[in-house]
Amino acid sequence: MKRIFLCAFLGLTIITWLSVFGEIIRTPKQIRDHIENARAYEKQEIYIKAINEYEAALQLDKKSYDIRIALAEDYARIDQQDQFQSMCQQAIDLQPNRETAYLLLADYWKEQGQTAEFVSLLKKAKESVKDSEKLDQMYQELEGQYTVIKCNFSDMTDFYHGYATGQLAQVENEETRTYECLVNEAGEYNSDILFQKVVPCGENHLFIRCDETGKWELADDSGYTAAATDKELMDAHPFSQGYSSVEMDGTWRLMNENMAFSQIDWDYIGSFVNGYAPAKKEGKWAMVNQRNLNAVTEYQYDDIKMNDFGAGFYGKRAFAKKNGVYQLINEKGETVGKETFSDARAFESEQPAAAQQNGKWGFVNQDGEWFIEPVYDDAKSFSNGYAAVKVGTKWGYLNSRRELVIAPQFAEAKNVTNNGVAPVSLADGVWDIMQITILQYES
């Protein structure tokens, strides 16, 4: 084991010695003698004999946490990694609410570059040990660790069911043209297969694409055509709850998996979530029921907030604008909470959503109450425990404990998936993918 790892737990060693010394006072003479002998050997750096003495003491006191910690440290000193891990794990199993074994083993996994084991151990430690400043600090640092996958897109959407749309600019005959492609959460895409328009896979694993000839098709995630239409579409959202909302002939309709279209049309209709979608007719907005496509509220709102994919009803709440302000409403159109907002972002889940008041952005919960008071220059709603916030001109990320764990550094930032992936722009006009370590290994 490397010297740098030994230095990492010198402080813990002192604490352990004190614990073992305390144990000496409380234990029978034979155990005390073995522990005192082990301490004497440690001072001489004769660790093999120290281990033998601790092992003898452990045979007499089989439930001792502190002797196991002392053994783990001596095994580390002579680079016996398997025995070190075993002693730490035994100590954790014996008293899972004590921090020392977790800290020793966490330092080891971190030094060894074993990220999956490191994440798993810290998660268990956080659940088991209360009021440990060292573990809390280690966990917070982990929440802010990430890598960036270079993609160099000129623009990106959020991810949806594992895919995002990325835009690539290509020069053809001295003219720059923009094409779209599907990119997965690993940053993989085929630059040889580009489309005029492509919409990420929906819950049915079908994605919508338009080729250079203007032909619109449904394709599966292997790229094979599942359906086609001769209709000219202008825009489309991913499939959600059986439908994709599409723009055609100047209006919006619903399209099923056979690329058949609803007879009913709207000025606009978004994506169904929890059985409801935002819809617009004659300049006013309402919530539409998926079951019969009827409006469950009057067309009375000036706006309803939606995300990138036209969804506005995650968490069974929506932000609707009336009389110049936004308020939170439920599926019946009833107002939730007393707060009003000058702007807002749609809920991405049941976690808090971003809302603006007096020129600053904060976060409100499902009851319309402030979860974080408005202090940021801009914000995106929470998704999978993270929310993008803008401080000055740069974006960073909060965790669900309101801590700024990823410092503001991005020109733009989008939502985090359950696998810890988010589109980010480090420079204006260039988009890459951020991978948050803790969610990558937790999912």
N, C-alpha and C positions, 0 to 999 in steps of 0.2 A: 504494500500500500504506500502511496506516495507521501513524502514528508509534509506536503502542503495539507494533506488530510489530517495528519497528526496534530499540526498546529491548530486546526479548526476546533479540536475538542479539548485543548489544554484547560480552558476555563471550566469545561464540564468535569474534567478530571479532578480539579480542586474541590468542586461541589461533591463529587462522588467520594473522595477521601474523607470529607467531613461527615458524609452520611455513614460511611463504613466505620469511622471512628465512633460515631454515636452508637452504631450497632455493637461495637466492641463492649461498650459499657453495659449493654442490655443482655448480652448473650453468655452462655456458659463458658467456663474457662477454656475448654478444649478448642472451641470455635474461635475465641479471642486469640489464643496462641497462634493458630494458623493464619489469622488475618494480620497479626502483628509481624509474623515471620514474612508474609507476603509483602507487607509494606517495606520491611527492611531490604528484601531482595530488589524491590522496585527502585529504592534509592541507589542501589549498586548497579541498576540497569541489567539485573539478571532475571529476565522476564520469564524464562522457562520455569525456573524454580518458584517464582512468584505465582505463576499459573497453577503449579502443582499444589501449593499451599491453599490458594483460593478454591481449587477443586475439592480438596479435602474438607475445607470449611463448608462448602456447598453440600457435600454428602451428609453433613450433620445438620444442616439448615436448608432443606430442599426448597423452601418457599421464599428464600431471600432474594429480593429484587436488587439490593445494593451489591451483593457479591457477584451477581450476574453482570452488572454494569462494570465492576472492576475487572472481571474476566474479559469482557468485550474489549475494554481499553487495552489490556495487555496483549490480547490476540491481535489487535490492530498494530501494536508496536512491533510485533514479529512477523507481520504481513500474513497472518493466518486468516484469510478473508472469510472462508466458510464458517469457521468457528466464531469469528466476530459477528457475522450476521445471525448465526444461531443463537448466541447469547442475547443479542439485542431483541430478537423476536421472542425468545422465552420471557424476557423481562416485560415486553409489551403484553404478551398473553397473560402474564401473572398479574400485572397492575396496569391496565390500559389507560388509566386516567393520570399517569405520571409522564412527564415530558422528556426526561433525560434520554431514554432509549430511542425515542422518536428523533430527537435532535442528532444523536450519534449516527443513527442509520440514515437519516436524511442527508447529512453532510457527506456520508460515504456514497450514497447513490448519486448525489450531485457531482462529486469528484469523479466518479466512474463514468459519468455521462449517461446513466441509466434513467432517462427522463420518465418513462412510463412507471417505473418502480417508485421514483421520487414523487411523482404526482399522486399515485395511489396511496403512498404512505402519508403524505401531508393531508390528503383528504380524510383519511382515517383518524389522524391525529387531531384534526380540527373538530371532528365529531366527538372525540373521546376526552380530550383535555380542555379544561375550562381555564380561562384567565391566564394563558401563557403568552407573554409579550413576545418571546422569541419565536414561537410557532406562528403567532399571528403575523409578525413581520415577515417571516419566511413565506407564508401563504400569500400575503399581499404582494410581495415581490414576484411570486410565481404568476399571479393573476395578470401582471403587467408584462410578462415575457412573451415575445412573439417573433416570428420570422416573416420575411417578405418574399413572395414568389413573383419574380419579374414576368410581366405580361406585355407591357408597353401598349395597352389599348388607348385609343383616343377618348373612349367613354365606356362605361359599364353600368349595367343594371344591378340591383340587389340579386342575391341568389334565391332561387325558388326550386324546391325539391331537388337540390344538388347541382343546379346549373344556373349560370348567368349569361346574359347577352353581352358580348364584347364587340366594340367597333374597331375596325382596322382601316387606316387610310392607305391607299395605294395610288401610285402615280402611273397613269396610263395615257400614252400619247400626249405627254406634257400636261395632263390634266389630273388633278387629285380627286379620286373617288372614294367614298366611304362604303365599306361592306360590313356585314355582321356575321358573327359566328357564335356557336355555343361553347362555353368554357366550363369545365367541372371544377370542383373545389380544390383539386390538386394543381390547378392552373393549366390543365391539358386541353388543347384544342387543335384542330386541323386547319392550318392556314391555307390548305389547298381546297377546302370545302367552305366557300363563303356564299352569303346570301344577300339579297337586297334588304330582306327583313327576316328575322328569326326570333321566335318567342320561346322562352325556356319551357322545359317539360312541365306539365301539370301533374296532378295526382294520378292520372291514368298513364303516365310515362309517354304521352304523345306531345310532340312539339309542332308548332306552326311555322311554316317557312314560305318565303316567296323567292323564286329564282330570278335570274337575270331577264327572263322573258315576261315576268309579271305573273307567272302561274303560282297559285297558292295551293299548298298541300299540307296534310297532316302526315307526320312521319314518326316512327317509334324511335326509341333511344339507340337503336342500331343503325338508324338512318334510312330504313325501308319505308316506302310510301304506304300509308294506311288508308288514305282517302284524299280526294282532290275535288276542286271546284273550278268552274269557269267564271265565277263571280270575281269582280275586282274589289279586293279589300284594301282599305286604307290604313287600318291599324287593328291590333288584336291584343287581348290579354290571355295569360295562361289559363288552361282549364282548371276550374274549381267547382266542385259539387256538380259535376256533369255537364257544365257549360263553359264555353269561352265567349266573352263579350267581344264583338267585332264591329268595326265601322265600315259601312258600305252604302253607296248611293246617298251620302250626306247624312245618314242616320246610323244609330247603333242598334244591333240585334243580338240575339243569343244564338250560338252555333253549337250543335251537338257533335259527337265523335264521328258521325257520318258526313259531317260538313253540310248538314241541313240547317236551315235558318228559321228562326221564329217569325210568325206573321206580325207579331207585335213589335213595334219599333219605338225608340226613344231618342231624344236629343243626345243622350248619353246614358249608358248603364255600365256599372262596374262589375266586379267579381263577387260571387256569392261566398259568404263566410258565415257559418252558424245559421244558414238558411236565409240570409238577408243580403241585399246588394243596394248601393246607392244608385239612384236614377234621376234623370233630369228631363222635364217636359215643360215647354213654353217658358223657359227661363227660371223655373223653380225646381227644387230638389225634394225627394222623398226617399223612404226606405221601401224596397220591393221584396215581397215574400217569394221565395223560390217555389213553394208548393203550387201556387196558382198565378204567379206573376202579377198579383195585385199589389197596389201600394198599401202599406199598413199605416202610413202616416199621410196626411194631406201633402200635396205638392206646395209646400209653404216656406221652404228654407232657401236662402240665397246661395248656400254652398254646403257640401258635406265633405269632410276631409277623407282622402284615400291615400294608400301607399303607391309605390311604383307600379303595382299590378292591378290597380283599381279596387283593392279591398279596403273597406272602411268600417268593418264591424267585428274585428277581432276582440275577444273579451266581452262580446255582447254590449259594447258601448261604441258610440260614434260622436264625433264633434260636428255639430250642425250650426250654421250661421243664420241668425235672425235678428232683425233690428240692429244690425251693425256689429254684433258680437257673436262669438262662438260659445255654445254651451254643450255640456255632455248630455246625451239622450240615450234611452234604452230602446229595446225593440218595439215598444209601443209608442215611441215618440215622447215619452215622459221625460221631463228634465231631471237630471241626476246632479245633486249638489247645488250649491248657491253661487259658485264662482262663475265669472264670465271671463272670456279670453279674447285678446285681439287677434291671435293666430294660434294654430295648433297643428300637430302631426297625428295621423291616425294611430290608434293602438296597433302594435304588432303582435300582441299576445295579451295575457291578463296582467302583465307587468306594466309599470307606469308609462304613461305617454307624455311626450313633450308638449308644452303649451306656453304661450307668450302672454305676458302681462306687463304693461308699462315699459315696453321696449326690450325686456329681458326674458330669457327662456328658463323654465324650470320643468318640473314633472308632476303630474297629477295621477292619483290612483283611480280605481274603478268607481269609487264613491265621489269623485270630483274634488277630492281634497288634495292639498299640496303634499307631495312626497318629498320634493326638493323645491325650496322657494326659488323664484325666478332670479337668477344671478348670471346666466350665461348669455353670450352674444348670439348663439344659435344652438339648436339641439335636435337630435333624432330620438324617437321613442325607444325605450328599453326593448332589447331582444336577446334572449338567452343570457340574461344577467349582465349585459353590457349596454351602454348607451353612448353614442357619439355626442360630444359637446364641443362648441367652438369658444375659444378664449382669444379675444383679439382677432387675428387673421388665421389662426391655426386650429385644427381639430385634434382632440384626443378622446379618451374613453373613460367613463365612470364604471365602477362595479355596482352591484346591487346594495352595497353598504354605503353608497354615496361617496366613495373614495376615488380620486382621480388616479387610476393605476397605470394608464398609458398617457404620457405627457403630450400636450398639444404640439403637433409637429407635422400634421398632414394638411395639404391644401384642400382636400375633400375627404370625407369618410362616410361609409354606409353601414348598414345593419350587420350584426354578427349572427352567423348561423349556429345551430346546435353543435356543429363540429368546430366552432371557433374561427370560422372563415369570414372575412369581410373585404369588399372592394375598397381600396384606399388610393389616393393620389398624393404622392410625395411632391410632385411638381405639377403646376397647372397644365392640364391637358394630357397627362400621362397617368394611366391607371394600372395598378398592380393588385395583388391579393395578399392580405395580411392573414397569418395563421397564428391564433392565440394558443400557446402551448397547453395550458391547463384544460381547455375544452377539447383540444385535439386528442388528448389521452384519456379524458373522462368519458367521451362519447363512444 
